[in-house]
Amino acid sequence: METVPLQRTQAQVVVNSFIRSVYNWMAVGLALTGIVAFYVGHSETMTRIIFGNRILFYALIIGELVLVFTLSARISKLNASTATGMFLLYSLLNGVTLSFIFLVYTSSSIVSTFFICSITFVASSIYGMVTNKDLTSMGNFMAMGLFGIIIATVVNIFLKSSGMSMIISYVGVIVFVGLTAYDTQKLKAMAVSLPAGMDAGAVRKGAIMGALTLYLDFINLFLMLLRILGDRD
């Protein structure tokens, strides 16, 4: 009679452990990005090296994209240590390239926007975790919105319209709030479906991919909010 409740309890422990691992790795990635961005942004030598050389800057961007696409496409073929190292390396490189915000915006507005972003992200993630509503259709719609944002951003590189940039930012906030809720729900479903006795390395890789997904949602939401709320130097 006690077998079923015990099994449910054990399953819930596995789910909680996986979710906790996802958020822990996400926090590590964000902390690494923030520390590196702060250091580079406040180092005259580093900013001169990175932003004074377009080839180096674009090489860093390409390196980030390669890491993300490799993790996403080949996660099943990578071992857990390699996947973890690639995620941390991506977080580091992203910190280097994102250091520009300290050259453009005031420190106080960066800090205040970070806290606003954190509250918004947590609220969206909690909603995705507790809601019983299937968010798949909303997630697909937000994914289409993301493609629209990418296209509009590329077009605006040539138009250089501040009005369009602001519209993109507002739409981006909506899109990444929705994606955060949707991705959280997907992670919860993944955690629930984990088979008993699954290899620890496979679980780690799943947690790393989940952390990368939420990390990207957070970073993009932060940048969109910073464009709206940030005070320029």
C-alpha positions as CSV (number, residue, x, y, z in Angstrom):
1,M,0.0,0.0,0.0
2,E,2.9,2.3,0.7
3,T,4.7,1.5,-2.6
4,V,2.8,4.0,-4.8
5,P,3.2,7.0,-2.5
6,L,6.9,6.1,-2.0
7,Q,7.4,6.0,-5.8
8,R,5.7,9.3,-6.2
9,T,7.9,10.8,-3.5
10,Q,11.0,9.5,-5.2
11,A,9.9,10.7,-8.6
12,Q,9.3,14.2,-7.1
13,V,12.8,14.2,-5.6
14,V,14.2,13.4,-9.0
15,V,12.2,16.2,-10.6
16,N,13.1,18.7,-8.0
17,S,16.8,17.8,-8.2
18,F,16.8,18.2,-12.0
19,I,15.0,21.6,-11.9
20,R,17.3,22.8,-9.1
21,S,20.4,21.7,-11.2
22,V,19.0,23.7,-14.2
23,Y,18.6,26.9,-12.2
24,N,22.0,26.4,-10.4
25,W,23.8,26.1,-13.7
26,M,21.9,29.1,-15.2
27,A,22.9,31.1,-12.1
28,V,26.6,30.1,-12.5
29,G,26.4,31.1,-16.2
30,L,24.9,34.5,-15.4
31,A,27.3,35.2,-12.6
32,L,30.3,34.4,-14.9
33,T,28.9,36.6,-17.6
34,G,28.3,39.5,-15.2
35,I,31.7,39.3,-13.6
36,V,33.5,39.2,-16.9
37,A,31.4,42.0,-18.4
38,F,32.0,44.2,-15.4
39,Y,35.8,43.6,-15.5
40,V,36.1,44.1,-19.3
41,G,33.8,47.1,-19.3
42,H,35.9,48.8,-16.6
43,S,39.2,48.0,-18.1
44,E,40.4,50.5,-20.6
45,T,43.0,48.1,-22.0
46,M,40.5,45.3,-22.5
47,T,37.9,47.6,-24.1
48,R,40.5,49.0,-26.4
49,I,41.6,45.5,-27.5
50,I,38.1,44.1,-28.0
51,F,36.1,47.0,-29.3
52,G,39.0,48.6,-31.1
53,N,39.4,45.6,-33.3
54,R,36.3,44.7,-35.3
55,I,37.8,41.4,-36.5
56,L,38.4,40.3,-33.0
57,F,34.9,41.4,-31.8
58,Y,33.1,39.6,-34.7
59,A,35.3,36.5,-34.1
60,L,34.0,36.4,-30.5
61,I,30.4,36.7,-31.7
62,I,31.0,33.9,-34.2
63,G,32.6,31.8,-31.5
64,E,29.5,32.2,-29.3
65,L,27.2,31.2,-32.1
66,V,29.3,28.1,-32.9
67,L,29.2,27.1,-29.2
68,V,25.4,27.5,-29.0
69,F,24.7,25.6,-32.2
70,T,27.2,22.9,-31.3
71,L,25.7,22.4,-27.9
72,S,22.2,22.3,-29.3
73,A,22.9,20.0,-32.3
74,R,25.4,17.6,-30.7
75,I,24.5,17.5,-27.0
76,S,23.7,13.8,-27.3
77,K,27.2,13.0,-28.6
78,L,29.1,15.2,-26.1
79,N,30.1,13.9,-22.7
80,A,28.8,15.8,-19.7
81,S,32.1,17.5,-18.9
82,T,32.5,18.8,-22.4
83,A,29.0,20.2,-22.5
84,T,29.5,21.9,-19.2
85,G,32.8,23.4,-20.3
86,M,31.2,24.7,-23.5
87,F,28.4,26.3,-21.6
88,L,30.8,28.0,-19.2
89,L,33.0,29.1,-22.1
90,Y,30.0,30.6,-23.9
91,S,29.0,32.4,-20.7
92,L,32.5,33.9,-20.5
93,L,32.6,35.0,-24.1
94,N,29.1,36.5,-23.8
95,G,30.4,38.5,-20.8
96,V,33.2,39.8,-23.0
97,T,30.9,41.0,-25.8
98,L,28.2,42.3,-23.4
99,S,30.7,44.5,-21.6
100,F,29.7,47.2,-24.1
101,I,26.7,48.0,-21.9
102,F,29.0,49.5,-19.3
103,L,30.3,51.9,-22.1
104,V,26.8,52.9,-23.2
105,Y,24.6,52.9,-20.1
106,T,25.0,54.3,-16.6
107,S,25.9,51.7,-13.9
108,S,22.8,52.6,-11.9
109,S,20.4,52.0,-14.8
110,I,22.1,48.7,-15.5
111,V,21.7,47.6,-11.9
112,S,18.0,48.7,-11.7
113,T,17.2,47.1,-15.0
114,F,18.9,43.8,-13.9
115,F,16.6,43.7,-10.8
116,I,13.5,44.5,-12.9
117,C,14.5,41.7,-15.3
118,S,15.1,39.3,-12.5
119,I,11.7,39.9,-11.0
120,T,10.0,39.6,-14.4
121,F,11.9,36.4,-15.2
122,V,11.1,34.8,-11.9
123,A,7.4,35.6,-12.2
124,S,7.3,34.2,-15.8
125,S,9.2,31.1,-14.8
126,I,7.0,30.5,-11.8
127,Y,3.9,30.8,-14.1
128,G,5.4,28.3,-16.5
129,M,6.1,25.9,-13.6
130,V,2.7,26.0,-11.9
131,T,0.2,26.6,-14.7
132,N,-1.9,23.7,-15.9
133,K,-2.5,25.4,-19.2
134,D,-0.6,23.9,-22.2
135,L,1.7,26.7,-23.4
136,T,2.8,25.0,-26.6
137,S,0.7,27.2,-28.9
138,M,1.9,30.3,-27.2
139,G,5.5,29.1,-27.4
140,N,5.2,28.5,-31.1
141,F,3.7,32.0,-31.5
142,M,6.6,33.5,-29.5
143,A,9.1,31.6,-31.6
144,M,7.6,33.2,-34.7
145,G,7.8,36.5,-33.0
146,L,11.5,35.9,-32.3
147,F,12.2,35.3,-36.0
148,G,10.4,38.5,-36.7
149,I,12.5,40.4,-34.2
150,I,15.7,39.0,-35.8
151,I,14.6,40.0,-39.3
152,A,13.5,43.5,-38.1
153,T,16.8,44.0,-36.2
154,V,18.8,43.1,-39.4
155,V,16.7,45.5,-41.4
156,N,17.1,48.2,-38.8
157,I,20.9,47.9,-39.0
158,F,20.6,49.7,-42.4
159,L,17.6,51.9,-41.5
160,K,19.1,53.1,-38.2
161,S,15.6,54.0,-37.0
162,S,15.4,54.7,-33.2
163,G,11.6,54.4,-33.4
164,M,11.9,50.9,-34.9
165,S,14.5,50.0,-32.4
166,M,12.2,50.9,-29.5
167,I,9.3,48.9,-31.1
168,I,11.6,45.9,-31.4
169,S,12.5,46.2,-27.8
170,Y,8.9,46.3,-26.5
171,V,7.9,43.4,-28.7
172,G,11.1,41.6,-27.5
173,V,10.1,41.9,-23.9
174,I,6.7,40.3,-24.6
175,V,8.4,37.5,-26.7
176,F,11.0,36.6,-24.1
177,V,8.5,36.8,-21.2
178,G,6.4,34.3,-23.1
179,L,9.4,32.1,-24.1
180,T,10.5,32.0,-20.4
181,A,7.2,30.6,-19.3
182,Y,7.1,28.2,-22.2
183,D,10.6,27.0,-21.8
184,T,10.1,26.5,-18.0
185,Q,7.0,24.3,-18.7
186,K,9.1,22.3,-21.2
187,L,11.8,21.8,-18.6
188,K,9.2,20.6,-16.0
189,A,7.8,18.1,-18.5
190,M,11.4,16.9,-19.3
191,A,12.1,16.5,-15.6
192,V,8.8,14.5,-15.1
193,S,9.7,12.2,-18.0
194,L,13.2,11.4,-16.8
195,P,13.5,7.6,-16.6
196,A,14.4,6.0,-13.3
197,G,18.1,5.2,-13.0
198,M,19.1,7.5,-15.9
199,D,22.8,8.0,-16.3
200,A,24.1,10.9,-14.3
201,G,26.0,12.3,-17.3
202,A,22.8,12.3,-19.4
203,V,21.0,14.1,-16.6
204,R,23.8,16.7,-16.4
205,K,23.6,17.3,-20.1
206,G,19.9,17.8,-19.9
207,A,20.4,20.3,-17.1
208,I,23.0,22.1,-19.1
209,M,20.7,22.5,-22.1
210,G,17.9,23.7,-19.9
211,A,20.2,26.2,-18.2
212,L,21.4,27.4,-21.6
213,T,17.8,27.9,-22.8
214,L,16.8,29.9,-19.7
215,Y,20.1,31.8,-19.7
216,L,19.4,33.0,-23.3
217,D,15.8,34.0,-22.3
218,F,17.2,36.0,-19.4
219,I,20.0,37.7,-21.3
220,N,17.7,38.7,-24.2
221,L,15.0,39.9,-21.9
222,F,17.6,42.0,-20.0
223,L,18.9,43.6,-23.2
224,M,15.4,44.4,-24.4
225,L,14.5,46.0,-21.1
226,L,17.9,47.9,-21.0
227,R,17.1,49.5,-24.3
228,I,13.8,50.7,-22.9
229,L,14.8,51.6,-19.4
230,G,18.6,52.3,-19.6
231,D,20.0,55.8,-19.1
232,R,22.8,56.4,-21.5
233,D,26.1,57.9,-20.4
